[in-house]
Amino acid sequence: MMTDGHDDGVDYKGGFTMKNIRIILSGLTAVLGLLVGIAPYTFAKVCGMANMHCHKVTAPTVLVFGILIFVISLIETVLLWKKR
């Protein structure tokens, strides 16, 4: 990797550096976390009966974990972006 002597994450040959790849993967993880969170309510519907376990417990649990993945990955993306 040809750099100007600084570890700024820029590869002057035009390729991706590990820092850029980590930022991209962290952003993709945030998007996937959001998709996981909304899945039980949109494209992967849970059972329709309100008193069933899948409706009362599973869907909210998946939503919470999806939002948690989204928030943690978004924070990591922002921190990695600032360190660039």
Beta strands, then each sheet from edge to edge (+ up, - down):
end
